[in-house]
Amino acid sequence: MNTALYDNAMQVVPVLLIALFLDSRGTDRQTGHRPPRWENAQDRLFALLGVVAFVVSMFVVAGVVDDSRVTAATVIAALSGCIGLLFARIWFRLIRNSGQVRE
């Protein structure tokens, strides 16, 4: 059984979720207002995908579920979705900040 994918997912997902939490808190404090609805939905989807990848990985590593193409595809798809949402967040932040004067 090749558990490298699942071991790595169990290490990366908590870091991604912590980064999302810290980013969301910093943004709220700086702007002083609530983020747009699409950012809230994006954050929730990001968290859900992360939890799916983590839980499936944990079950495979613990031996509760067998390593299969379905579990590998689930973890890869969830992590790919997280990376895509993270890229979208970065891209929109760059667009939003492009109009500001650089010091």
TORROTOR-100906 format. One record per residue: residue number from 1; x, z, y of N, C-alpha, C, O in turn; residue in three letters. Coordinates in steps of 0.1 Angstrom, whole numbers. Atoms other than C-alpha are relative to their C-alpha. Last residue first. Example, Ala and Ser with C-alpha at 12.3 -4.5 7.8 and 13.67 -1.06 7.14 Angstrom:
BEGIN
tipa gupa=2 nx=-9 nz=0 ny=-11 cax=137 caz=71 cay=-11 cx=-8 cz=8 cy=11 ox=-3 oz=9 oy=22 pado=SER $
tipa gupa=1 nx=9 nz=0 ny=-12 cax=123 caz=78 cay=-45 cx=9 cz=0 cy=12 ox=19 oz=7 oy=12 pado=ALA $
//
This chain:
BEGIN
tipa gupa=103 nx=-9 nz=-7 ny=-8 cax=52 caz=-13 cay=526 cx=14 cz=0 cy=-6 ox=23 oz=6 oy=0 pado=GLU $
tipa gupa=102 nx=-11 nz=-6 ny=7 cax=29 caz=-39 cay=512 cx=10 cz=7 cy=9 ox=13 oz=1 oy=20 pado=ARG $
tipa gupa=101 nx=-13 nz=2 ny=-5 cax=-3 caz=-47 cay=531 cx=10 cz=8 cy=-8 ox=8 oz=20 oy=-11 pado=VAL $
tipa gupa=100 nx=-6 nz=-11 ny=-8 cax=-34 caz=-47 cay=510 cx=14 cz=-3 cy=4 ox=21 oz=-11 oy=-2 pado=GLN $
tipa gupa=99 nx=4 nz=1 ny=-14 cax=-52 caz=-79 cay=500 cx=6 cz=11 cy=8 ox=6 oz=10 oy=21 pado=GLY $
tipa gupa=98 nx=-7 nz=11 ny=-6 cax=-34 caz=-81 cay=466 cx=-3 cz=-2 cy=15 ox=6 oz=-7 oy=22 pado=SER $
tipa gupa=97 nx=-11 nz=-5 ny=-9 cax=-46 caz=-46 cay=457 cx=8 cz=-12 cy=7 ox=16 oz=-9 oy=15 pado=ASN $
tipa gupa=96 nx=5 nz=-9 ny=-10 cax=-80 caz=-58 cay=444 cx=11 cz=5 cy=10 ox=9 oz=6 oy=22 pado=ARG $
tipa gupa=95 nx=8 nz=8 ny=-9 cax=-65 caz=-87 cay=425 cx=-5 cz=8 cy=11 ox=-4 oz=4 oy=23 pado=ILE $
tipa gupa=94 nx=-9 nz=8 ny=-8 cax=-38 caz=-65 cay=410 cx=-7 cz=-9 cy=10 ox=-3 oz=-11 oy=21 pado=LEU $
tipa gupa=93 nx=-7 nz=-9 ny=-10 cax=-64 caz=-39 cay=400 cx=10 cz=-8 cy=8 ox=11 oz=-6 oy=20 pado=ARG $
tipa gupa=92 nx=9 nz=-3 ny=-12 cax=-85 caz=-66 cay=385 cx=6 cz=9 cy=10 ox=3 oz=8 oy=22 pado=PHE $
tipa gupa=91 nx=2 nz=12 ny=-7 cax=-56 caz=-78 cay=363 cx=-9 cz=2 cy=12 ox=-6 oz=-2 oy=23 pado=TRP $
tipa gupa=90 nx=-12 nz=2 ny=-7 cax=-46 caz=-43 cay=352 cx=-2 cz=-12 cy=9 ox=2 oz=-12 oy=21 pado=ILE $
tipa gupa=89 nx=-1 nz=-10 ny=-10 cax=-82 caz=-35 cay=341 cx=12 cz=-2 cy=9 ox=11 oz=-1 oy=22 pado=ARG $
tipa gupa=88 nx=10 nz=2 ny=-11 cax=-85 caz=-68 cay=324 cx=1 cz=10 cy=11 ox=-1 oz=7 oy=23 pado=ALA $
tipa gupa=87 nx=-5 nz=11 ny=-8 cax=-52 caz=-63 cay=305 cx=-10 cz=-3 cy=12 ox=-6 oz=-6 oy=23 pado=PHE $
tipa gupa=86 nx=-11 nz=-5 ny=-8 cax=-64 caz=-29 cay=294 cx=6 cz=-10 cy=9 ox=8 oz=-8 oy=21 pado=LEU $
tipa gupa=85 nx=6 nz=-8 ny=-11 cax=-96 caz=-44 cay=282 cx=10 cz=6 cy=9 ox=8 oz=7 oy=21 pado=LEU $
tipa gupa=84 nx=7 nz=9 ny=-9 cax=-77 caz=-70 cay=262 cx=-6 cz=7 cy=12 ox=-6 oz=2 oy=23 pado=GLY $
tipa gupa=83 nx=-10 nz=7 ny=-8 cax=-53 caz=-44 cay=248 cx=-6 cz=-10 cy=10 ox=-2 oz=-11 oy=21 pado=ILE $
tipa gupa=82 nx=-6 nz=-10 ny=-10 cax=-82 caz=-23 cay=237 cx=10 cz=-6 cy=9 ox=10 oz=-4 oy=21 pado=CYS $
tipa gupa=81 nx=10 nz=-2 ny=-10 cax=-99 caz=-53 cay=221 cx=5 cz=10 cy=10 ox=2 oz=8 oy=22 pado=GLY $
tipa gupa=80 nx=-1 nz=12 ny=-8 cax=-67 caz=-62 cay=202 cx=-11 cz=1 cy=12 ox=-8 oz=-3 oy=23 pado=SER $
tipa gupa=79 nx=-11 nz=-1 ny=-9 cax=-66 caz=-26 cay=190 cx=2 cz=-12 cy=9 ox=6 oz=-11 oy=20 pado=LEU $
tipa gupa=78 nx=2 nz=-11 ny=-10 cax=-101 caz=-28 cay=177 cx=12 cz=1 cy=9 ox=10 oz=3 oy=21 pado=ALA $
tipa gupa=77 nx=10 nz=4 ny=-10 cax=-96 caz=-62 cay=161 cx=-2 cz=11 cy=11 ox=-3 oz=8 oy=23 pado=ALA $
tipa gupa=76 nx=-6 nz=10 ny=-9 cax=-64 caz=-51 cay=144 cx=-9 cz=-5 cy=11 ox=-5 oz=-6 oy=22 pado=ILE $
tipa gupa=75 nx=-9 nz=-7 ny=-9 cax=-80 caz=-19 cay=131 cx=7 cz=-10 cy=9 ox=8 oz=-8 oy=21 pado=VAL $
tipa gupa=74 nx=7 nz=-9 ny=-9 cax=-110 caz=-37 cay=118 cx=9 cz=6 cy=9 ox=7 oz=7 oy=21 pado=THR $
tipa gupa=73 nx=6 nz=8 ny=-10 cax=-90 caz=-66 cay=103 cx=-7 cz=9 cy=10 ox=-7 oz=6 oy=22 pado=ALA $
tipa gupa=72 nx=-10 nz=5 ny=-8 cax=-68 caz=-41 cay=84 cx=-6 cz=-9 cy=12 ox=-1 oz=-7 oy=23 pado=ALA $
tipa gupa=71 nx=-5 nz=-11 ny=-8 cax=-98 caz=-23 cay=71 cx=11 cz=-4 cy=10 ox=11 oz=0 oy=21 pado=THR $
tipa gupa=70 nx=11 nz=-4 ny=-9 cax=-115 caz=-55 cay=60 cx=5 cz=11 cy=9 ox=3 oz=11 oy=21 pado=VAL $
tipa gupa=69 nx=0 nz=9 ny=-11 cax=-83 caz=-69 cay=45 cx=-11 cz=4 cy=10 ox=-9 oz=2 oy=22 pado=ARG $
tipa gupa=68 nx=6 nz=13 ny=4 cax=-80 caz=-39 cay=23 cx=1 cz=-9 cy=13 ox=5 oz=-5 oy=24 pado=SER $
tipa gupa=67 nx=-6 nz=10 ny=-9 cax=-62 caz=-5 cay=23 cx=-6 cz=-13 cy=-5 ox=-3 oz=-17 oy=-16 pado=ASP $
tipa gupa=66 nx=-11 nz=8 ny=4 cax=-85 caz=18 cay=3 cx=4 cz=-10 cy=10 ox=-4 oz=-15 oy=18 pado=ASP $
tipa gupa=65 nx=4 nz=14 ny=1 cax=-106 caz=44 cay=20 cx=12 cz=-8 cy=-4 ox=23 oz=-5 oy=0 pado=VAL $
tipa gupa=64 nx=15 nz=-1 ny=2 cax=-103 caz=82 cay=15 cx=-5 cz=-14 cy=-2 ox=-14 oz=-17 oy=-9 pado=VAL $
tipa gupa=63 nx=4 nz=5 ny=14 cax=-65 caz=78 cay=9 cx=-15 cz=1 cy=-2 ox=-20 oz=-1 oy=-14 pado=GLY $
tipa gupa=62 nx=4 nz=-11 ny=8 cax=-55 caz=99 cay=39 cx=-4 cz=-3 cy=-14 ox=-6 oz=5 oy=-23 pado=ALA $
tipa gupa=61 nx=-12 nz=-8 ny=3 cax=-37 caz=70 cay=54 cx=-3 cz=12 cy=-8 ox=5 oz=16 oy=-17 pado=VAL $
tipa gupa=60 nx=-9 nz=7 ny=9 cax=-67 caz=48 cay=50 cx=12 cz=8 cy=-3 ox=16 oz=9 oy=-15 pado=VAL $
tipa gupa=59 nx=6 nz=1 ny=14 cax=-91 caz=73 cay=64 cx=9 cz=-7 cy=-10 ox=10 oz=-3 oy=-21 pado=PHE $
tipa gupa=58 nx=-1 nz=-13 ny=6 cax=-69 caz=80 cay=94 cx=-5 cz=0 cy=-14 ox=1 oz=6 oy=-23 pado=MET $
tipa gupa=57 nx=-14 nz=-2 ny=4 cax=-65 caz=43 cay=101 cx=2 cz=14 cy=-6 ox=9 oz=15 oy=-16 pado=SER $
tipa gupa=56 nx=-2 nz=9 ny=11 cax=-103 caz=38 cay=101 cx=15 cz=2 cy=-5 ox=17 oz=3 oy=-17 pado=VAL $
tipa gupa=55 nx=7 nz=-5 ny=11 cax=-107 caz=68 cay=124 cx=3 cz=-8 cy=-13 ox=5 oz=-3 oy=-23 pado=VAL $
tipa gupa=54 nx=-6 nz=-12 ny=5 cax=-80 caz=57 cay=148 cx=-6 cz=5 cy=-12 ox=0 oz=9 oy=-22 pado=PHE $
tipa gupa=53 nx=-13 nz=3 ny=6 cax=-91 caz=21 cay=151 cx=6 cz=13 cy=-5 ox=12 oz=12 oy=-16 pado=ALA $
tipa gupa=52 nx=2 nz=8 ny=12 cax=-127 caz=31 cay=156 cx=13 cz=-2 cy=-7 ox=15 oz=0 oy=-19 pado=VAL $
tipa gupa=51 nx=5 nz=-10 ny=11 cax=-118 caz=58 cay=181 cx=-2 cz=-7 cy=-13 ox=2 oz=-2 oy=-23 pado=VAL $
tipa gupa=50 nx=-11 nz=-9 ny=4 cax=-98 caz=33 cay=201 cx=-4 cz=9 cy=-11 ox=4 oz=12 oy=-20 pado=GLY $
tipa gupa=49 nx=-9 nz=7 ny=8 cax=-126 caz=8 cay=201 cx=12 cz=8 cy=-5 ox=16 oz=7 oy=-16 pado=LEU $
tipa gupa=48 nx=6 nz=2 ny=13 cax=-150 caz=34 cay=213 cx=9 cz=-8 cy=-9 ox=10 oz=-4 oy=-21 pado=LEU $
tipa gupa=47 nx=0 nz=-12 ny=8 cax=-127 caz=45 cay=241 cx=-6 cz=-1 cy=-14 ox=0 oz=4 oy=-24 pado=ALA $
tipa gupa=46 nx=-14 nz=-3 ny=3 cax=-122 caz=10 cay=254 cx=1 cz=12 cy=-9 ox=8 oz=12 oy=-19 pado=PHE $
tipa gupa=45 nx=-4 nz=9 ny=10 cax=-159 caz=3 cay=252 cx=14 cz=2 cy=-5 ox=17 oz=2 oy=-17 pado=LEU $
tipa gupa=44 nx=7 nz=-5 ny=12 cax=-166 caz=35 cay=272 cx=3 cz=-9 cy=-12 ox=5 oz=-4 oy=-23 pado=ARG $
tipa gupa=43 nx=-7 nz=-12 ny=4 cax=-139 caz=25 cay=298 cx=-7 cz=5 cy=-13 ox=0 oz=10 oy=-22 pado=ASP $
tipa gupa=42 nx=-13 nz=4 ny=6 cax=-153 caz=-10 cay=301 cx=7 cz=12 cy=-6 ox=13 oz=11 oy=-17 pado=GLN $
tipa gupa=41 nx=3 nz=6 ny=13 cax=-188 caz=3 cay=306 cx=13 cz=-4 cy=-7 ox=14 oz=-2 oy=-19 pado=ALA $
tipa gupa=40 nx=5 nz=-11 ny=9 cax=-176 caz=27 cay=333 cx=-3 cz=-6 cy=-13 ox=1 oz=0 oy=-24 pado=ASN $
tipa gupa=39 nx=-12 nz=-8 ny=4 cax=-156 caz=-1 cay=349 cx=-4 cz=11 cy=-9 ox=3 oz=14 oy=-19 pado=GLU $
tipa gupa=38 nx=-8 nz=7 ny=10 cax=-186 caz=-24 cay=348 cx=12 cz=7 cy=-4 ox=17 oz=6 oy=-15 pado=TRP $
tipa gupa=37 nx=6 nz=-1 ny=13 cax=-207 caz=2 cay=366 cx=8 cz=-7 cy=-11 ox=9 oz=-2 oy=-22 pado=ARG $
tipa gupa=36 nx=11 nz=9 ny=3 cax=-183 caz=4 cay=395 cx=-6 cz=1 cy=-14 ox=2 oz=6 oy=-23 pado=PRO $
tipa gupa=35 nx=-4 nz=14 ny=3 cax=-161 caz=34 cay=400 cx=-12 cz=-8 cy=-3 ox=-23 oz=-3 oy=-6 pado=PRO $
tipa gupa=34 nx=1 nz=3 ny=14 cax=-175 caz=65 cay=418 cx=4 cz=-15 cy=-3 ox=2 oz=-24 oy=5 pado=ARG $
tipa gupa=33 nx=13 nz=5 ny=4 cax=-162 caz=73 cay=452 cx=0 cz=-3 cy=-15 ox=11 oz=-4 oy=-21 pado=HIS $
tipa gupa=32 nx=10 nz=-9 ny=-4 cax=-133 caz=93 cay=467 cx=-14 cz=-5 cy=-3 ox=-24 oz=1 oy=1 pado=GLY $
tipa gupa=31 nx=10 nz=7 ny=-7 cax=-109 caz=64 cay=464 cx=-11 cz=9 cy=5 ox=-18 oz=5 oy=15 pado=THR $
tipa gupa=30 nx=-6 nz=8 ny=-10 cax=-78 caz=83 cay=454 cx=-11 cz=-7 cy=9 ox=-10 oz=-6 oy=21 pado=GLN $
tipa gupa=29 nx=-5 nz=-9 ny=-11 cax=-95 caz=110 cay=434 cx=5 cz=-8 cy=12 ox=3 oz=-4 oy=23 pado=ARG $
tipa gupa=28 nx=11 nz=-7 ny=-6 cax=-116 caz=86 cay=413 cx=5 cz=9 cy=12 ox=-2 oz=10 oy=22 pado=ASP $
tipa gupa=27 nx=7 nz=9 ny=-8 cax=-86 caz=63 cay=406 cx=-12 cz=7 cy=8 ox=-14 oz=4 oy=19 pado=THR $
tipa gupa=26 nx=-7 nz=4 ny=-12 cax=-64 caz=91 cay=395 cx=-7 cz=-9 cy=9 ox=-7 oz=-8 oy=21 pado=GLY $
tipa gupa=25 nx=0 nz=-12 ny=-9 cax=-90 caz=105 cay=371 cx=7 cz=-3 cy=13 ox=2 oz=0 oy=24 pado=ARG $
tipa gupa=24 nx=13 nz=-2 ny=-6 cax=-96 caz=71 cay=356 cx=-1 cz=11 cy=9 ox=-7 oz=10 oy=20 pado=SER $
tipa gupa=23 nx=2 nz=10 ny=-9 cax=-59 caz=64 cay=351 cx=-14 cz=1 cy=7 ox=-15 oz=-1 oy=19 pado=ASP $
tipa gupa=22 nx=-8 nz=-3 ny=-12 cax=-53 caz=98 cay=335 cx=-2 cz=-11 cy=11 ox=-3 oz=-8 oy=23 pado=LEU $
tipa gupa=21 nx=6 nz=-12 ny=-6 cax=-82 caz=93 cay=310 cx=8 cz=2 cy=13 ox=2 oz=5 oy=24 pado=PHE $
tipa gupa=20 nx=12 nz=3 ny=-6 cax=-71 caz=57 cay=302 cx=-6 cz=12 cy=8 ox=-11 oz=10 oy=19 pado=LEU $
tipa gupa=19 nx=-3 nz=9 ny=-12 cax=-35 caz=67 cay=297 cx=-13 cz=-3 cy=7 ox=-14 oz=-4 oy=19 pado=ALA $
tipa gupa=18 nx=-5 nz=-9 ny=-10 cax=-47 caz=96 cay=274 cx=3 cz=-8 cy=13 ox=0 oz=-4 oy=24 pado=ILE $
tipa gupa=17 nx=11 nz=-8 ny=-5 cax=-68 caz=71 cay=254 cx=4 cz=10 cy=11 ox=-3 oz=12 oy=21 pado=LEU $
tipa gupa=16 nx=9 nz=8 ny=-8 cax=-39 caz=47 cay=251 cx=-12 cz=7 cy=6 ox=-15 oz=5 oy=17 pado=LEU $
tipa gupa=15 nx=-8 nz=3 ny=-13 cax=-15 caz=74 cay=240 cx=-9 cz=-9 cy=9 ox=-9 oz=-6 oy=21 pado=VAL $
tipa gupa=14 nx=1 nz=-11 ny=-9 cax=-41 caz=86 cay=214 cx=7 cz=-2 cy=13 ox=3 oz=3 oy=24 pado=PRO $
tipa gupa=13 nx=13 nz=-2 ny=-6 cax=-44 caz=51 cay=201 cx=-1 cz=12 cy=8 ox=-7 oz=12 oy=19 pado=VAL $
tipa gupa=12 nx=2 nz=7 ny=-13 cax=-7 caz=44 cay=197 cx=-14 cz=3 cy=6 ox=-14 oz=4 oy=18 pado=VAL $
tipa gupa=11 nx=-9 nz=-5 ny=-11 cax=3 caz=70 cay=171 cx=-4 cz=-6 cy=13 ox=-3 oz=0 oy=24 pado=GLN $
tipa gupa=10 nx=3 nz=-15 ny=-2 cax=-27 caz=66 cay=147 cx=9 cz=5 cy=11 ox=6 oz=16 oy=17 pado=MET $
tipa gupa=9 nx=12 nz=-1 ny=-7 cax=-24 caz=28 cay=151 cx=-3 cz=15 cy=3 ox=-8 oz=18 oy=14 pado=ALA $
tipa gupa=8 nx=-2 nz=4 ny=-14 cax=12 caz=29 cay=141 cx=-12 cz=2 cy=9 ox=-12 oz=6 oy=20 pado=ASN $
tipa gupa=7 nx=-9 nz=-10 ny=-7 cax=5 caz=48 cay=110 cx=2 cz=-3 cy=14 ox=1 oz=6 oy=23 pado=ASP $
tipa gupa=6 nx=9 nz=-11 ny=-3 cax=-24 caz=24 cay=102 cx=8 cz=12 cy=6 ox=3 oz=19 oy=14 pado=TYR $
tipa gupa=5 nx=10 nz=3 ny=-10 cax=-3 caz=-7 cay=106 cx=-8 cz=12 cy=4 ox=-11 oz=15 oy=15 pado=LEU $
tipa gupa=4 nx=-6 nz=0 ny=-13 cax=26 caz=8 cay=87 cx=-10 cz=-3 cy=11 ox=-9 oz=3 oy=22 pado=ALA $
tipa gupa=3 nx=7 nz=-9 ny=-10 cax=4 caz=18 cay=58 cx=6 cz=-1 cy=14 ox=2 oz=7 oy=23 pado=THR $
tipa gupa=2 nx=-8 nz=1 ny=-12 cax=14 caz=-10 cay=34 cx=-8 cz=8 cy=11 ox=-18 oz=3 oy=16 pado=ASN $
tipa gupa=1 nx=8 nz=0 ny=-12 cax=0 caz=0 cay=0 cx=9 cz=0 cy=12 ox=18 oz=8 oy=14 pado=MET $
//
